[in-house]
Amino acid sequence: MKNPHTITLALTGASGMPYGIRLLEMLLQKDKQVNLLYSKVAQIVAQQEMNFTLPANAKEAEALFIRQFHARDGQLRVFGREEWFAPIASGSNPADAMVICPCTMGTLAAIAAGMSQNLIERAADVVLKENRLLIIVPREMPFSVIHLENMLKLARAGTVILPPNPGFYHRPETIQDMVDFVVARILDHLGVDHALMARWGAER
């Protein structure tokens, strides 16, 4: 589904938290309905990489991001890892699309195996079985054969595997420029308009 209205965004404990937080900001800015999920290790990574305290309590996180990104009332919903009654846990109420950014190899493997042991994994399983768009942004280097086989399995199931590899043809001058390059590519695959960077061949 291009230009989806409702998007589930999951943050896991891989390096690359600035990508996920910037993506959240842009989705809210574009007036998308966002369901936000994050793992316990994502809280540690947010503190380490951004000096940002991601609250353990879902309602506190919801209030924080609504305030920080000036979201409208009801635009953002944050769910805990074990909230099995969340709408995104059922195929009767799936999101239009889901992005896991950044995604650990453990989360990717669990989704590839259909594990569904927490809400992030279950929400991804629902998106796949309902033939909605799933974008995974895997942050690891190098990839092992196991990692590659899991990614291939998901790609064959229709998942977009989008490693956060920034380009340099737009001549980035700051870290934010490099972050925005990756976020722009995610938004492109979601079909969400943006002006984060000049496109190839466009006037500079």
C-alpha positions in Angstrom: 0.0 0.0 0.0 1.5 3.3 -1.1 1.1 6.4 1.1 -0.2 4.3 4.0 -2.2 6.1 6.7 -1.4 3.9 9.7 2.2 2.8 10.2 3.7 0.7 13.0 7.3 1.7 13.9 9.4 -0.6 16.0 12.8 0.4 17.5 15.0 -2.5 18.6 18.4 -2.7 20.2 20.7 -2.4 17.2 22.9 0.6 16.6 21.2 3.3 14.5 18.6 4.9 16.9 18.9 8.3 15.2 17.3 6.7 12.1 14.3 5.5 14.0 13.7 8.7 16.0 14.1 10.8 12.8 11.6 8.5 11.0 9.1 8.9 13.8 9.4 12.7 13.6 8.9 12.7 9.8 5.9 10.3 10.0 4.2 12.5 12.6 5.1 15.6 10.6 3.4 14.0 7.6 0.2 13.4 9.6 0.5 9.7 9.7 -1.1 7.6 12.4 1.8 5.9 14.2 1.9 2.9 16.5 5.3 2.9 18.3 6.9 -0.1 19.8 10.4 -0.5 21.3 12.5 -3.1 23.0 14.2 -2.9 26.4 17.6 -2.8 24.7 16.4 0.0 22.5 16.2 2.1 25.6 19.8 1.4 26.3 20.9 2.2 22.8 18.9 5.5 22.8 20.8 6.6 25.9 24.2 5.5 24.5 23.8 7.0 21.0 21.7 10.0 21.6 21.9 10.7 25.3 18.1 10.3 25.2 16.1 8.6 27.9 13.4 6.5 26.3 10.8 6.0 29.1 10.0 2.4 30.1 6.4 3.4 30.5 4.4 3.5 27.2 2.2 6.3 28.3 5.1 8.4 29.4 6.8 7.8 26.1 3.7 8.7 24.2 3.3 12.0 26.0 7.0 12.8 25.5 7.0 12.3 21.7 3.7 14.1 21.3 5.1 17.0 23.0 8.5 16.9 21.3 7.2 16.4 17.8 4.0 18.5 18.2 1.7 15.6 17.2 -2.0 16.0 17.3 -4.1 14.3 19.9 -4.5 10.6 19.2 -1.9 10.6 16.3 0.6 8.5 18.2 0.0 5.4 20.3 2.8 3.7 22.1 2.4 0.1 23.2 4.3 -2.1 25.7 6.1 -5.2 24.6 3.5 -7.5 26.1 0.3 -5.6 25.2 -1.4 -8.5 23.4 -4.7 -6.6 23.2 -3.1 -3.9 21.1 -4.9 -3.6 17.7 -1.7 -4.4 15.8 -1.6 -7.9 17.4 -4.5 -9.1 15.3 -5.1 -9.5 11.6 -8.5 -8.0 12.1 -6.9 -4.6 12.7 -3.4 -4.5 11.1 -1.4 -1.4 10.3 -1.1 -0.4 6.6 2.7 -0.8 6.9 5.4 -1.6 9.4 9.0 -0.4 9.7 11.5 -1.9 12.1 14.3 0.6 12.4 16.9 -0.2 13.5 16.4 -4.0 13.5 18.6 -6.4 15.4 19.6 -9.7 13.9 17.8 -11.4 16.7 14.5 -9.7 15.9 15.0 -10.4 12.2 15.6 -14.1 12.9 12.6 -14.4 15.2 10.3 -12.8 12.5 11.8 -15.1 9.8 11.0 -18.1 12.0 7.5 -16.8 12.9 8.3 -16.8 16.6 5.9 -14.0 17.7 7.2 -14.0 21.3 6.6 -10.2 21.9 4.4 -7.5 20.3 7.1 -6.4 17.9 7.5 -9.9 16.5 3.7 -10.5 16.5 3.0 -7.2 14.7 5.5 -8.1 12.0 3.9 -11.5 11.7 0.5 -10.0 11.3 1.7 -7.5 8.6 3.3 -10.4 6.6 0.3 -12.7 6.8 -2.1 -9.9 5.8 0.1 -9.0 2.8 0.9 -5.5 4.1 4.3 -3.7 3.6 7.1 -4.7 6.0 10.3 -2.7 5.9 13.3 -4.0 7.9 16.3 -1.8 8.5 19.0 -4.3 9.7 22.0 -2.8 11.4 24.9 -5.2 11.5 28.3 -5.5 9.9 29.4 -7.9 8.5 26.5 -10.1 7.8 27.0 -13.8 8.5 25.5 -16.6 6.3 22.8 -17.0 8.9 21.9 -13.3 8.8 21.8 -13.4 5.0 19.7 -16.5 4.8 17.2 -15.0 7.2 17.0 -11.8 5.2 16.5 -13.8 2.0 13.7 -15.8 3.6 11.9 -12.5 4.6 12.6 -10.9 1.2 11.0 -13.9 -0.5 8.0 -13.3 1.8 7.7 -9.8 0.5 9.7 -7.8 3.1 11.8 -4.9 2.0 15.3 -5.3 3.4 16.8 -1.8 3.6 20.2 -1.6 5.3 21.0 1.9 6.5 23.8 2.5 4.0 24.0 6.3 3.3 25.0 7.5 -0.2 27.4 10.4 -0.7 26.3 11.7 -4.1 24.3 14.4 -2.3 27.5 15.5 -0.6 26.5 15.3 3.1 28.0 17.8 5.3 26.7 16.6 8.7 25.7 13.4 10.4 22.1 14.6 10.2 22.4 14.7 6.4 23.5 11.1 6.4 20.7 10.1 8.7 18.2 11.9 6.5 19.4 10.0 3.4 18.4 6.7 5.0 15.2 8.0 6.4 14.4 9.4 2.9 14.8 6.0 1.4 12.4 4.5 3.9 9.8 7.2 3.2 10.2 6.5 -0.5 9.4 2.9 0.0 6.4 3.8 2.1 5.2 6.2 -0.6 5.4 9.2 1.8 6.3 12.5 0.2 9.3 14.3 1.7 12.0 16.9 1.0 14.8 15.5 3.1 17.3 15.4 0.2 17.8 16.3 -3.4 17.0 13.4 -5.8 19.5 12.0 -8.2 19.6 14.1 -11.4 17.6 16.9 -9.8 18.9 20.5 -9.8 21.3 21.1 -7.0 
